[in-house]
């Protein structure tokens, strides 16, 4: 269950500046040496009664721990490798060479950016391919992904097209601000970044079909589509059945997910076909209700506000550090000044370090939003399905098995890596949150104060 909060907003802005490679916390089932048992097309619903805390079989737990350790190693290596790539580009004066080539292409700033930005961004991304390949190999080894290498390379190329397109615009605006106001560019660029982030959130649903096939959910699951529409109506979000889609994730992935996104004409509910195959209808409804919570509670907007505040601090710090670094090493790197396009690798280096240092705070904020979405999901399905707490807890167990999440992460691992609460905590909350029996109104969905179905 992905929360489109700070990370999404932050990366939407920086998509054109840097190939931000996130090592996701989505893990597939069982080991690479033993295939998981195929899930039935219509799995049996969980029996009434309390579900125990999140557990795995000994073999699954061993695989989960091994995969978590491999991902953590890759995460830190990826950060270090990315910093080294940018450092070597500075030492080898690659950006000044691209800047000189761009200057020969034309005298206009936009023309020069149109030449410089793709060259630099593609160079960074091509040099960073080893860690991206390593990440995909891990997902194949531990069965998160079934995507072949040809398809993976195709998706990488599509991502580059999107990134470079956004990059040209963002970099041109950045250096226009620097040239216009050498002392206040960080503030003006921050102000311009806000509508860019919002535009990215609106446009995101239009980009997703580049990577996956979508079909109306009512075509294959009319009852489920009708129940989701009923739930969205209860939430006060009018999303008709023709805006409820099934994403064919199984062509590439084994992970489970759903999401609610878009504004106005792009508003939609999307459920992955892998989720439908592995879960009961009631469990799918809870998972979708969680995602609906992100949407109704304004978590995207909250994330944008949060990210904008952080970006303001980042840009202000980068402004001062950039001047200091150029005064000390600018001549060695053949960078003429702050307004030189060749200074971009320094900004990317600083933003990468800032982003790394800020990771625990970002994930802590995300965990807070995810907990709220769990609570909303429980409230919005209350009365719509029987045994809602058990259904929710069982859905977490299914998600954990499909993602191969380790059962007992250490405090340090949770602090640094977890952008969702650990599954054991979420399962126990699902089975203890019951304001109705205590005569209290639910916090988010007041219309759910009805008697559950029997």
Secondary structure as the mmCIF struct_conf table of DSSP 4:
data_model
#
loop_
_struct_conf.conf_type_id
_struct_conf.id
_struct_conf.beg_label_comp_id
_struct_conf.beg_label_asym_id
_struct_conf.beg_label_seq_id
_struct_conf.end_label_comp_id
_struct_conf.end_label_asym_id
_struct_conf.end_label_seq_id
BEND BEND1 UNK A 5 UNK A 5
HELX_RH_AL_P HELX_RH_AL_P1 UNK A 6 UNK A 14
TURN_TY1_P TURN_TY1_P1 UNK A 15 UNK A 17
BEND BEND2 UNK A 29 UNK A 30
BEND BEND3 UNK A 32 UNK A 34
HELX_LH_PP_P HELX_LH_PP_P1 UNK A 35 UNK A 40
TURN_TY1_P TURN_TY1_P2 UNK A 41 UNK A 42
HELX_LH_PP_P HELX_LH_PP_P2 UNK A 43 UNK A 47
BEND BEND4 UNK A 48 UNK A 49
HELX_LH_PP_P HELX_LH_PP_P3 UNK A 50 UNK A 52
BEND BEND5 UNK A 53 UNK A 53
HELX_LH_PP_P HELX_LH_PP_P4 UNK A 54 UNK A 54
HELX_RH_AL_P HELX_RH_AL_P2 UNK A 58 UNK A 91
TURN_TY1_P TURN_TY1_P3 UNK A 92 UNK A 93
HELX_RH_AL_P HELX_RH_AL_P3 UNK A 94 UNK A 105
BEND BEND6 UNK A 107 UNK A 108
HELX_RH_AL_P HELX_RH_AL_P4 UNK A 109 UNK A 127
TURN_TY1_P TURN_TY1_P4 UNK A 128 UNK A 128
HELX_RH_AL_P HELX_RH_AL_P5 UNK A 129 UNK A 141
TURN_TY1_P TURN_TY1_P5 UNK A 142 UNK A 143
BEND BEND7 UNK A 144 UNK A 144
STRN STRN1 UNK A 145 UNK A 145
HELX_RH_AL_P HELX_RH_AL_P6 UNK A 149 UNK A 180
TURN_TY1_P TURN_TY1_P6 UNK A 182 UNK A 184
HELX_RH_AL_P HELX_RH_AL_P7 UNK A 185 UNK A 208
TURN_TY1_P TURN_TY1_P7 UNK A 209 UNK A 211
BEND BEND8 UNK A 212 UNK A 212
STRN STRN2 UNK A 214 UNK A 216
HELX_RH_AL_P HELX_RH_AL_P8 UNK A 217 UNK A 220
HELX_RH_AL_P HELX_RH_AL_P9 UNK A 222 UNK A 234
TURN_TY1_P TURN_TY1_P8 UNK A 235 UNK A 236
HELX_RH_3T_P HELX_RH_3T_P1 UNK A 241 UNK A 243
STRN STRN3 UNK A 244 UNK A 247
HELX_RH_3T_P HELX_RH_3T_P2 UNK A 249 UNK A 251
TURN_TY1_P TURN_TY1_P9 UNK A 252 UNK A 252
STRN STRN4 UNK A 253 UNK A 253
STRN STRN5 UNK A 258 UNK A 261
BEND BEND9 UNK A 263 UNK A 263
HELX_RH_3T_P HELX_RH_3T_P3 UNK A 264 UNK A 266
STRN STRN6 UNK A 268 UNK A 272
HELX_RH_AL_P HELX_RH_AL_P10 UNK A 273 UNK A 278
BEND BEND10 UNK A 279 UNK A 279
HELX_RH_AL_P HELX_RH_AL_P11 UNK A 281 UNK A 296
TURN_TY1_P TURN_TY1_P10 UNK A 297 UNK A 298
HELX_RH_AL_P HELX_RH_AL_P12 UNK A 299 UNK A 329
TURN_TY1_P TURN_TY1_P11 UNK A 330 UNK A 334
TURN_TY1_P TURN_TY1_P12 UNK A 338 UNK A 339
BEND BEND11 UNK A 340 UNK A 340
HELX_RH_3T_P HELX_RH_3T_P4 UNK A 341 UNK A 343
HELX_RH_AL_P HELX_RH_AL_P13 UNK A 344 UNK A 381
STRN STRN7 UNK A 382 UNK A 382
TURN_TY1_P TURN_TY1_P13 UNK A 383 UNK A 384
STRN STRN8 UNK A 385 UNK A 385
TURN_TY1_P TURN_TY1_P14 UNK A 386 UNK A 387
HELX_RH_AL_P HELX_RH_AL_P14 UNK A 388 UNK A 403
TURN_TY1_P TURN_TY1_P15 UNK A 404 UNK A 404
BEND BEND12 UNK A 407 UNK A 408
HELX_RH_AL_P HELX_RH_AL_P15 UNK A 411 UNK A 417
BEND BEND13 UNK A 419 UNK A 420
HELX_RH_AL_P HELX_RH_AL_P16 UNK A 423 UNK A 432
TURN_TY1_P TURN_TY1_P16 UNK A 435 UNK A 435
HELX_RH_3T_P HELX_RH_3T_P5 UNK A 436 UNK A 438
TURN_TY1_P TURN_TY1_P17 UNK A 439 UNK A 439
HELX_LH_PP_P HELX_LH_PP_P5 UNK A 440 UNK A 442
BEND BEND14 UNK A 443 UNK A 444
HELX_RH_3T_P HELX_RH_3T_P6 UNK A 446 UNK A 448
BEND BEND15 UNK A 450 UNK A 450
HELX_LH_PP_P HELX_LH_PP_P6 UNK A 451 UNK A 453
#
